[in-house]
Amino acid sequence: MKRYSKLILKFIQLSAVEIVEYRSHFLFTLVGDLINSFIPILFFGIVYSKVSSIMGWGLGEMYLLIATGLFLEAEEWFFYKGNLLYLPDMIKNGELDFRMIRPIDLQFLISFYNFGLIAIGPVIPGLYLAIKGIGMMGLDHTAWRLVIYLTLLILGFVVHYCLILMMVSFSFFTVSLSNISKLDGKLKDLALNPIDIFPKRLKLAFMSFIPLAIFGSVPVMGFRSDSQWIYILLSTIIMIIFLTLSRKFFYFALRHYSSASS
């Protein structure tokens, strides 16, 4: 574990060097992220000027849900854009061969080799919206509820990681699988809608075997609920199940990989 912690720190240092070398690209991307992040704020501001709630979700809850989506976007930029989502290209261009011969767990290496420090872009408006939304809800015991929210957010991040790992693992079965990021985007769009707008069967699916709500609505529901332990327990169980399944499926799919040199 200590060895892998040192490797993560080293990978972060290398990623920071890359940002220093391409400062103008970093700044332009940061500005673009900030502008894009405020589009849903404008949209829901207009919607909630006409209605007081959507299926029991007030503007405060919706702001916190949008913030959750922005944190999820930051997580994806930080961890996945240059790592898991790059796996189909690594398979096509033979780069995976060089990573497989290194004396490091392959799942770890393709998950944490490159860190997108540009992820700070969505975090800034996300923090603003989270603070604004929490203030609008006006609930008591805010500090404790915030701990619950952050815990559920981290559990949701892990579940999101597991789903991406399982999706990119299909690259081992096909020649080209270049639309994974688009599929992930569609799933996130579904996840970042209030869970209560869906029919009961879909709600059950999104809270269990297609656990989109775990990294979408659940952190917000846990924050506003007085029975937070239910959401903590549910998210923890789902996380353990999908951590196990995703790792097993990744190494099962890896057995079907044919080296680029073969």
N, C-alpha and C positions, 0 to 999 in steps of 0.2 A: 504493500500500500504506500509506503514511504517513497519507493522508487517511482511509482506512477504519479504521486503528488509532485515530485521534482520535475517529471517530464511535462506535466501540465503547466507548471510555472515557466519552464523553458519555452514551451510552445507559445504561451502568451507573450513572452519577451520577443520572440521572433515575429509575431503578428504586430506588435507595437512598432517594431523597426520598419515594417512594411508601410504602416500608416505614416510614419515620419517621412519616408521616401516619396510618398504620394499624397502630400498634404492637400493639394488643390482638389483632387478627386474626393478625398474624405470630406472636405468642407462643402462641396457642391452636393454630395450625396446626403449629408446631414441636413442641409437646407431643404432639399427635396423631401426627405422623410418628415420633417417638421410640417411642411405645407400639406402633405398627404394625410398626416395624422389628424388635421383639424377638419377634414371634409366630413367625417361622420358626426363630429360635434355640431357642425352647422346643420346637417340633415336632421338629427334628432332634436335639435333646438327648435326647428320649424315644426316637426311632428308634434312635440309636446306643447307647442303654443296652441294646438287645436284640441288635444286630449290630455287628461290628467294622468292616465296610466295605460299601459298595454298589458293586458292579462295580469294585472296586479303589480306590474313593474313600473315604478315611478321614475321620474327623471334622474333622481339620485342613484337608484339601482342601475339604470341604463348607463350613466356616466361611469360607474364602477365597472360595468361589463365591458364598455369600450376601453377603459384603462387596462382591463385584463387582456383584451385583444392586442393592445399595444405592447404590453409586457411579453405576450406570446410571440409577437413579431420580433421583438428584440432578442428573445431566446433563440428564435430561428436564425436570425442573422449572426448571432454570437457563436452558436454551436454547429449549425447544420449546413449553411450555404456552401462553405468550403470543405465540408466533411461528408456527412451521410448523403446529402443531395448530390454530391459530386461522384458518388460511387458508380453510377452507370457509365460516366465518362472514363473513370479509372479502369473499368473493365474493358471498354472499347479500345483505349489507347495503350493498354498494357501496363499502366502505372501500378495496378494492383499487384502485379507479380513482384515488383520491388518491395512493396510493403509486406507481402506475405513472408519474405525470407528474413525479416527482422525479428529479433528475439523478444517480441512484445505481443501481447494479446491483440489479435487482428481487429476485433470489435472495438477495443479501446483506441487503437491507432487510427481507424477510419472515423471515429467519433470525435476525437479531440486533437487532431493534428494541427488544425488551423482555426484560430479564433477570430471572428469578425468583430473587432473592437468598434467598428462603425455602428454597432447596435445601440449606441447611446442615443441615436436619433429618436426612435419611438419612445424611449424611456422618459424623456423630458415632458412631453404632453401627457404621457401616461400618469406620471406623478401628479401633475396639475389636475387631471380629471379625477383621479382617485381621491385626492384631498377635497375637491369640490363636491364630488358625489357623496362621500362620507359625511361631509358637513350638512348636505341637504337632507340626508336620511334622519339626522338628529337622534340617533340611538344612544342609549347609555352604555357604560363600560366599553368605550370606544377602543381603548388600548388593548384590552383582552380580545375584542373582536378583530382587531388588526392582526394580532398574533395568529388567530385562527385563519384569517384570510391568507396571510403569507404562507402558512403551513399548507393550506389547500392549494395555493398557487404552485408551490414547489412540487407537491404530489402530482398536480396536473401537468407540470412541465415534464416530469418523468414519464407519465403515461403518453404524452405527445411524442416524446423521444422514441418510445417503444413502437408506436404506430408507424413513425417514419422509418425506423429500422426494418420493420416487417415489410413495408412497401418497397423500399429500395432493394431488399433481399430478392425480390422477383427478378431483378436484373440478371441474376445468375441463370435464369431459365430462358432468357430471350436475348436476341442480338442487340436490340435497342429498346431502352425504356427511358426516354428523355422527357416525358411529361409528368414525372413524379411531383415536381414542385407545383405544377398546375393542379394536380389531384389534391395535394396537401392544402393548397389555397382554397379549393372548393370545400374541403372538410372543415377548415377553419371558419369559413363563412357560415356553415351550418352550426358549428359549435358556438359561435358568438351571437346567436339569437337567443332570446329568453326561452328557456326550456319549456315554459308553460304554453307557448304558442303551438306546440306540436301535439298531435293526437296521442292518446295514452300509450299505444303500442310503440310509437316512435320514442316517446319519453323513456319508456322502459329500456329500449334498445340503446339509446344514447347514454343511459346511466349504467349499462352493464357490458354487453359483448361488443358494442360499437361505442366505446366510452368517450364520445365527443364532449358530452356535458361535463366530464371530470375536469377538463381544462378550459371550460367555457363558463357555464352558469353556476356550477357547484361552488367555486370560491366566493361568489357574490351571495349565493343562498346561505352558505355557512356564515358569512359575515352578519347577515341580517337576522339569522335564526337564533332562537334561544335553546335549540337542541343541536349545538355544533358537533357533538361527539358522533352523531349519526353520519354526518358528512365526512368527518375525519376517518371513521371506521370504513365507510364505503370506499373512499378514495385510496386508503391504504391497501385494502384487499384487492381492488382493481389493479393498483400499481404492482403489487407482488405477483399477481397472476400474469400480467402482461410483460413484466421484466423477465419472468421465466420463459414464457412462450416466445417472446421476440428473440431471446438469445438462442434458444433451441432451434427456432426456425432459421435464423441467420446461418448457423453452422450446418444445418441440414441443407440449405440452399447452396452453401459454399462447396459442398461435396459435388455439386453439378457444374462447378466452374472448370472450364478448359483454359489452360494458360494461353496467353497471347502468343507465346513462342512455340506452342505445340501444333 
